[in-house]
Amino acid sequence: MAHAAVQYFLSLFFFLFFLSPNVVSSIGVMLNPYNPSCASKPPASATPISSSDVDLLQFALNLEHTECDFFLYGALGCGLDAIAPELAMGGPPPIGARKANLDETTRLIIEEFGYQEVGHLRAIKNTVGGFPRPQLDLSAENFAKIMDDAFGYHLNPPFDPYNNTINYLLASYAIPYMGLVAYVGANPNINGFVSKRLLAGLLAVEAGQDAIIRAKLYERMHEFVPPYQITVAEFTNRISSLRNRLANCGIKDKGLLVPHELGAEGRISTNILSANRDSLGHRRTPAEVLRVVYGTGSERQPGGFLPKGGNGKIARELLVDH
Ligand SMILES: *[C@@H]1O[C@H](CO)[C@@H](O)[C@H](O)[C@H]1NC(C)=O
């Protein structure tokens, strides 16, 4: 009798439980955490996150924060502090960010990119922890200085990233690509399967953002950027050359028009994506990335987008190293 009652309650319990599709799938996951129909099984010996992964993944927060506030402000006129203030973790508001004059199609793309960066910040901080948003300089003056450095003379009037769609896209050209090359660079040094999953997911979307920005610029590459007598293609080439010069590790960055021998398979001079001899993404170390985003050519001398330096162990140690 008692046995029958237990059976009855058990079957009622399972019946109610299985009514909810969410419960069904979570029970499936409980019974078989690596359900082969949904996800590949990690190697038996793998650790989820190895301790050396933490600093490398956290380093990316410096770039993700820069992109996040640049895109959100550009599209909406407000940033992370309005959308997900807890992710700023008390870091100071960015200097000089503002809404850009964008056509509506571009504005929506940039708004989406901004939200994607919020997701990236959350994913990184939830997976490996994080640090407060560093001080960011997203002012027109900072971008104007980068463009002056790229051209080797003073652009008159000074370049204003927020003035129109083409300027904003050129300014954006400067950012997700650094995330892309940093993620490709971090990949060989990442060990845990959870860390790898995070890294690949971040890389995929950064690469997509970079491709979309480049494609939009590519369509207009022969246009002059008003009021300068300089084409869109030349702007991209100058920005890429500047970054190669600052990073000081060869050619890992190429604009939209390249000498034939630098194009894909040495057979083409248009260059919608930037990649190496085998058309694989270039990789950069954290030190290379910092030399570029500081705009100083030195990982020990902050400036540019990060006037007080990057946050986290890697950037902080490089500041005082040597
Ligand atoms: C601002 O944008 C307008 C419209 O594209 C353009 O005519 C003007 O020259 C631009 N000025 C600057 C400083 O970029």
The ligand as a Gaussian input file, in Angstrom:
#p B3LYP/6-31G(d) Opt

LIG

0 1
 C       30.541000      67.850000     -41.244000
 O       29.637000      67.158000     -42.063000
 C       29.122000      67.898000     -43.151000
 C       28.100000      67.008000     -43.845000
 O       28.677000      65.790000     -44.260000
 C       30.253000      68.332000     -44.042000
 O       29.766000      69.119000     -45.102000
 C       31.266000      69.120000     -43.211000
 O       32.359000      69.458000     -44.025000
 C       31.731000      68.277000     -42.060000
 N       32.683000      68.992000     -41.210000
 C       33.644000      68.360000     -40.561000
 C       34.560000      69.197000     -39.735000
 O       33.802000      67.148000     -40.615000

